[in-house]
Amino acid sequence: MWFNEAKNLINSVEGDISFLVKNLKTGQVFSHREDEVFPSASIIKVPILISLLDEVREGKYELNAAYPIGDEKIVGGCGIILYLSDLPYTLMDYATLMIDLSDNTATNKLIDVLGIEAINRKCKEMGLKDTVLERKLMHLDGENKYKKNLTSAKDMLKLFELIYNNPDKYELALKLLKQQLLNDLLPAFTEKNYEFAHKTGEISGTRHDVGIMYLKDPVFVAFMSKNLKDELEGVKLANNLGKLIVKEFLY
């Protein structure tokens, strides 16, 4: 069984691994430490996106409204705004940059617009018990160094099931997630004849990849890691687990 092969792969890597797979059609589940809380890294950007789209739907914001970077600190890590002109970007621009290029400055601008409290309130409304946003990304100065952004594989399953079960409501979210340009983990060495609506995340000792693989059946998968002794081994583990999933569910 592929379950046993997956467990053997996970046990071969030094670090803490959470792995959760659910066939969204049949309900079949494979799980390994799915309740464990992890640093969210950039997968926190998915609940931020959903918070934005819900606020837009309620009429609080417009996606085509332009917001200048202004006093927002330009931060490094993933993204491209760091290298672009200081122009007003629309909320749609920021959302696209946040998801498809994992731009941290774009993310922080959306956090500034929406507000941390509003995003956390939305997470609670969606039943994401382990997911919390405490600070902007790459803001580690002062008191922020003690603040953590957190989530779990179980929460990500709940969030992506919400997106999947409401395709009309979250059509834009699915479109952006399917356009993901960071594909070095779960899908890296798989057949490319399927869509993957997903988001990755990376900080020191941590690599994540969560989303929905549109195979023979739609399959949710969450690979989360922390305390990796060797990050390259974590990447290889995600690659191999991705191959297992596609082999099992593609045809």
Secondary structure, DSSP 4 states (H G I P E B T S, - for coil): -HHHHHHHHHHTSSSEEEEEEEETTT--EEEESTT-EEE-GGGGHHHHHHHHHHHHHTTS--TT-EE--TTPPP--SS-SGGGS----EEHHHHHHHHHHS--HHHHHHHHHHH-HHHHHHHHHHTT-TT-B--S-TT--SGGGGG---EEEHHHHHHHHHHHHH-TTTTHHHHHHHHT----SSTTTTS-SSSEEEEEEEEETTEEEEEEEEESSSEEEEEEEEES-S-HHHHHHHHHHHHHHHHHHH--
